């Protein structure tokens, strides 16, 4: 069985991150919830979502994105 790709959309603010997920082959993304904008919360999110090879993460570029991008590079490559 083929592993399912999870597309993760993040709406990032200084304090919180809203998370939405769309599974490969499904019509609609679903709201996953809010997490604190901390490295530990982001690490936990990645761990909960499954195999890092199957994650595709995107967020709107902006001043809050540089550190987030560096963190994701260390977590999912």
Buried (B, 14 or more C-beta within 10 A) or exposed (E): EEEEBBBBBBEBEEEBBBBBBBBEEEEEEEEBEBBEBEBEBBEEBBEEBEEEEBBEBEBEEEEBBEEBEEBBEEBBE
